[in-house]
Structure formats: C-alpha cells, structure tokens
C-alpha cells in the first residue's frame, strides 16, 4: 500500500515539475511573440510584420496543443510520463545551453 502511495506521490511531483516547465515554455513562447512583434515593427512592410506575428502565434498554439496532448497521455500512462518528463527536461536544458552559447558569441 505504501509503495503505491510513494509512486503516486512521486508522480504528483513529476506532474508539478511538468506543469512548471510547461508554464516556463509558455512564458518563453509569449516572450518570443513579443520579441517577434517588436522586431517586426522595425521593418516597413506590414505583410512581413503579420507573417512574423502569425508564425509566433502558431508556435504558441502548437506548444499549447502539444501540452494538452501530453497532459492526456500523463493521466493514461503514468510510467511513460516519467520518461516523457525526463526527456523533455533534458531537451529543454540542451536547447537552453545551445541558445545561451550562441548569445555569448
């Protein structure tokens, strides 16, 4: 009985972490949208500005869609969730390191 409670507690912690990382990803996407809009404002063409804004909004929508899909998957397959969370965290950290390395150059 305690093993199932431990597993349930551990999965709740993983779910909290996943939510936190998803919120961070959403904040990052919103930041990209804002940065995209401000960068597009520097260009004259109104069409170019619209394309950049739409692309950023599409990215935010895709991120939201994938988060909802993963959330459904989490409720159905808790063991697979741990693997997904670990992979997502690893990918996020690698991407962050790669982008940070490009900014320093």
N, C-alpha and C positions, 0 to 999 in steps of 0.2 A: 504494500500500500504506500509506503513512504517513497519507494522508487518512482512510483507513478507521480506522486506529488513533487518529487525532485525534478522529474522530467518536465512536468507541467510548469513548474517554477522557472526552469531553465528556458523552456520555450517562450514563456512570457517575457523573460529578459531579452531573448533574441528578437521577439516581436517589437519590444520597446526600442531596441537598437535599430531595427529595420525602419521603424517609423521615424526615428531621429535622423537616420541617414537619408530617408526619402524626403523628409522636410528640408534637410540641408540641400539635397539635389533640387528640390522645388525652388528654394531661395536662390540657388545658383542660376537656375533657368530664368527666374524672374530678373535677376541681375543682368543676365545675358540679353534679355529682352530690352531692358532699359539701356544697356550699353549699345545694343544694336540700333535702337531708336536714336540715341544721341549721335552715334557715328553716322547714321543715315542722314541726320539733319545737316551734316556738313556738306553733303552732296546736293547739287542743284536739282537733279531730276526727281520729280515727285514719284514717278513709277519705280525708280530704284529704291526709294525710301519705303514704298509699300511692299516691294518684294522682300526686303530685309526684315521688315516688321512681321510679315506673314510667315517667313521662314522661322523666325524666333518663336512666334506663336505656335506654329506647327510642332516645333521641338518641345515646347512646354506641354502641348496637348498629347504628344506621343509619350512623354515621360509620365504624365498623369494616367494615361491608358495602361501603360505597362505596370505602373504601381498597382492599379486596381486589379489587373490580371494576377500579379504576384500575390496580392492580398487574398484573393480567392483560392489560389493554389496553396497558400500557407494554411488556410483553415482545413483543407482536404488532406494535405500531406505534410505533417509536422516534421518528419525526419528529413525529407527533401528540403524543407525550409532552412534547416541549419546549413546545408550545403549551399543553398542559394545565397543566404546571408553572408557566409564566408567568402564565396566567390565575388559577390557584389562589393564587399568591403575591400577585398584585395584589388579588384579592378579600379575602384574609386581611389584607393591610395596610390596605385601605379599611375593613373591618369593625373592625379594631383601632383605627383612628383615630376611627371613628364612636363606638365604645363608650367610648373614652378621653375624647372630647369630652363625652359625656353624664355621665360620672363627675365631671368638673370643675365642672359647673354647680351 
